[in-house]
């Protein structure tokens, strides 16, 4: 049975497309649906913040009434969203597109183990 898309996600084109992207080829249970919906919401927030920043042109800061130079609040929003997305991906076991790519440390460990066993065999044979 396919994972049921919540109404709040299905009713929004951005969140719905992100849901489809995230669930394609992955196995989630219905219990994961609220977490996936929240993840889709954060992706929507990222898109909105980026659109707002793009509308400011090349500016990344503004001067307030006191004359202080401040970064746009959308930058803080993007930082928060990035952290939330990373945490939710981790919680759901989503690995940011590195699926199927071997972990270099794991490969190095295996090679080290093979070399170590080879040396041990040579040492036993020499005795």
C-alpha positions in Angstrom: 0.0 0.0 0.0 1.5 3.4 -1.0 2.1 6.0 1.6 -0.9 8.3 1.9 -0.1 11.9 1.2 -1.6 14.3 3.8 -4.2 16.8 2.5 -2.0 19.8 3.6 0.8 18.4 1.4 -1.4 17.3 -1.5 -3.0 20.7 -1.7 0.3 22.6 -2.2 2.1 22.1 -5.5 5.6 22.7 -4.0 5.1 20.4 -1.0 3.4 17.7 -3.1 6.2 17.6 -5.7 8.8 17.4 -2.8 6.7 14.6 -1.2 6.8 12.7 -4.5 10.5 13.2 -4.9 11.3 12.1 -1.3 9.1 9.0 -1.4 10.1 7.8 -4.8 12.1 4.6 -4.5 12.1 4.7 -0.7 10.1 2.7 1.9 8.3 4.7 4.5 5.5 3.7 6.9 2.4 5.7 7.5 3.9 6.6 10.8 6.6 8.5 8.9 3.9 10.7 7.1 3.9 13.6 9.7 7.7 13.8 9.6 7.7 13.7 5.8 5.0 16.4 5.8 7.1 18.6 8.1 10.2 18.0 5.9 8.1 19.1 2.8 7.0 22.3 4.8 10.7 23.2 5.5 11.5 22.8 1.8 8.6 25.1 1.0 10.0 27.7 3.5 13.4 27.4 1.8 11.8 28.1 -1.6 9.9 31.1 -0.3 13.0 32.6 1.5 15.1 32.1 -1.6 12.4 33.8 -3.8 12.3 36.8 -1.4 16.1 37.1 -1.4 16.2 36.9 -5.2 13.7 39.8 -5.3 16.2 42.0 -3.5 18.8 41.6 -6.3 22.4 41.5 -5.2 21.7 42.9 -1.8 22.1 40.6 1.3 21.8 43.3 3.9 19.8 46.4 4.7 20.2 49.5 6.9 17.7 49.8 9.6 16.2 53.1 11.0 19.1 53.3 13.5 21.7 53.2 10.7 22.8 49.6 11.6 23.6 47.3 8.7 21.6 44.1 9.1 21.4 40.9 7.1 18.0 40.1 5.7 15.9 37.9 8.0 15.5 35.4 5.2 19.2 34.4 5.6 18.5 33.3 9.2 15.4 31.5 8.0 17.5 29.6 5.4 20.0 28.6 8.1 17.3 27.3 10.4 15.6 25.5 7.5 18.8 23.9 6.5 19.4 22.6 10.0 15.9 21.3 10.3 16.0 19.6 6.9 19.3 17.9 7.7 17.9 16.6 11.0 14.6 15.4 9.5 16.5 13.7 6.7 18.7 12.0 9.3 15.6 10.9 11.3 14.0 9.5 8.2 17.2 7.8 6.9 17.5 10.0 3.8 21.1 10.4 2.9 21.1 13.5 0.6 21.7 11.7 -2.7 24.7 9.7 -1.6 22.7 6.4 -1.6 24.5 3.6 -3.3 27.9 5.4 -3.0 30.3 3.4 -0.9 31.6 5.0 2.3 35.3 5.6 1.7 36.2 4.9 5.3 34.4 1.6 5.1 36.4 0.6 2.0 39.6 1.7 3.6 38.9 -0.4 6.7 38.2 -3.4 4.6 41.4 -3.0 2.7 43.3 -2.6 5.9 41.7 -5.8 7.3 42.6 -7.7 4.2 46.2 -6.5 4.3 46.4 -7.3 8.0 45.2 -10.9 7.5 47.6 -11.3 4.6 50.6 -10.2 6.8 49.4 -12.6 9.6 49.3 -15.5 7.1 52.8 -14.7 5.9 54.1 -14.5 9.5 52.5 -17.9 10.3 53.9 -19.5 7.1 57.4 -18.2 7.9 57.5 -20.0 11.3 
